[in-house]
Amino acid sequence: MLHAKHSAGDDDDVNWNTDDEIDNFQSSPRNVVHMDETVAKFIEMGFSIEMIGRAVEETGGENPEPLMILETLFKISTSPEASSSKSKVIDELIGMGFSEELVIKAIQEHGEENLKEITNALLSYAAEKMHETEKMHETENEDINNNYFSDDNDDINIFSGLSSSDEENELNSFHGDGRLQDLIKMGYPRKEASIALERCGKIASLAEVVDFIFAAQMARQLDEFWAASDEQERRINEPPPRRRRLNTDIASDDELIRLPNPMIGFGVPKEPGLITDRPVPIPNIALGPPYFYYENVAMTPKGVWATMSSHLYDIKPEFVDSLYFCAAARKRGYIHNLPIKNRFEIQPTPHYTIQEEFPLTKKWWPAWDKRTKLNCVLTCIASAQLTNKIRKRLEKHERDPAVQKDIVDQCKKWNLVWVGKNKAAPLEPYEMERLLGFPNNHTRGISRKDRYKSLGNSFQVDTVAYHLSVLKPLYPKGINVLSLFTGIGGGEVALHRLQIPMKLVVSVEISEVNRNIFRSFWEQTNQRGDLIEFRDVEELDDHKIEGLMDQYGGFDLVIGGSPCNNLAGANRVSRTGLEGDQSSLFYDYCRILEAVRSKASRMRR
């Protein structure tokens, strides 16, 4: 069966963020708290006992205010003497949510310099902890729901929290037993709720626990941004070498194909010295039509790209970051047998920076926010609670470099743009459409929640169109397309924008929402070809494929794939590789492609 498209709740690992904890602490109505509670809170934020003791001494007084201690801690933590290599590693990992004890244990086992092994060890510890937590509750009813709110709340700002006065009172009076069940009833997955309750403690309000889960939700989807380092962004405008070649050698099926840096694939439009030959030629068995094109997230578990390559005629993937095509990052890999010479961009070309794409933000953009590119467009957005906290912090501490840095980090994580004085806001669905290259109102008419989900799981049209542009001179009279689980029709939109007529599109997509979006696009653009839709990939067996090819004369392009939460690079919970519920669809893609190419070979005889 064709499984449902992935949702925001499963994309990446639970990677706890302490910024909300800091804000909750700062906004606490208590001016003075018990020192033991204060110290415990600072330890939970990631500060060491020694640093807290020093901050208390420097603050002075028998009962200093926690906010004053916190400000002193920030100053100490940013001072040169607190920035040794080891303390940086420890502080950063503690800030990610790992306990100081486990961090030190991992460093002792793997060495201070081997950050990758340290991180993998910590993630393993976390996975074991989560497994233990789950086993404690295995007698309870499992009702894990990836949708954070019911359909009744579709029209509210997604992930914005509960907004009515009654619900706010419930958030503020969340004490006593049964808290886990209350969170599950609200739609939160059991694992996330259990970990959040453990981390926040018994005295935490529901608002604090919900904020904690929100932070974790976004942290699980940061594989796109955190891999796009500031160094890589700076290299966008640097003159590249005369010729860049990918290093994509596969030593074995168990070895990860190495990702290039910069991630320009076989060339991108604005980079001189384009690569016009593949580093590794296409095997003879895969040459020529019918052409195929398969996309997935670039950062996958070890060995996944090697496996996918081995199932697609040993063609080496082309890795591309869409920040070279638009104002947002989107790291993807593509296995295809398309020609790569004479590619061209679709017109009009997109804007390449945030302020070019959204000029109204320029008036309010603070000088200390140096971003020119957005993070990958994801399936969730920041809550109103978070954006309100940002505004309040800036009103009080606008000139504080530590506050500015924290807020820029939040803006990067949540793709916030500046829309007023001290006012950062998440992207609207129509703005995401523009960043991804879709027509205006492409997803309009469905709930906001579904719009964010569908857009976050889509192709970046400008990038895909650049690759497909080589088909235009090959099929001047039109093209027959077999489209496999591509969501809201990013591939078809790319062909339409390239002005390549689509004589036939056979589309397989389980999501009714996505099917409705694509069908609306097909009708509104007055396509003259035939559209045939299948809900279930199992309906497309070899007999059905051969019948369609006999009726319509074959397929010219088999396009498929989209980011799967079982493959996302930072997802250490349901990151089960190609055996996951959704990522296993790759094997259906291979099965169908083989049937198409086999039938096409017989038709040519």
Buried (B, 14 or more C-beta within 10 A) or exposed (E): EBBEBBBBBBBBBBBBBBBBBBBBBBEEEEEEBEBEEBBBBBBBBBBBEEBBEBBBEBBEEEEBBBBBBBBBBBBBBEEEEBEEEEBEBBBEBBBBBBBBEBBBBBBEEBEEEBBEBBBBBBBEBBBEBBEEBEEEBEEEEEEBBBBBBEEEBBEBBBBBBBEEEEEEEBBEEBEEEEBBBBBBEBBBBBBBBBBBBEBBEEEBBBBBBBBBBBBBBBBBBBBBBBBBEEEBBEBBEEEBEEEBEBEBEBEEEEEBBEBBBBBBBBBBBEBEEBBEEBBBEBEEEBEEBBBBBBBBBBBBBEBBBBBBBEBBBBBBBBBBBBBBBBBBBBBBBBBBBBBBEEBEBBEEEBBBEBBEBBEEBEEBBBEEBEBBBBBBBBBBBBBBBBBEBBBBBBEEBBEBEBBBEBBBEBBBBBBBBBBEEBBBBBBBBBBBBBBBBBBEEBBEEBBBBBBBBBBBBBBBBBBBBBBBBBBBEEBEEBBBBBBBBBBBBBBBBBBBBBEBBBBBBBBBBBBEBBBBBBBBBBEEBEBEBEBEBBBEBEEBEBEBBBEBBEEBEBBBBBBBBBBBBBBBBBBBBBBBBBEBBBBBBBEBBBBBBBBBBEBBEEEEE
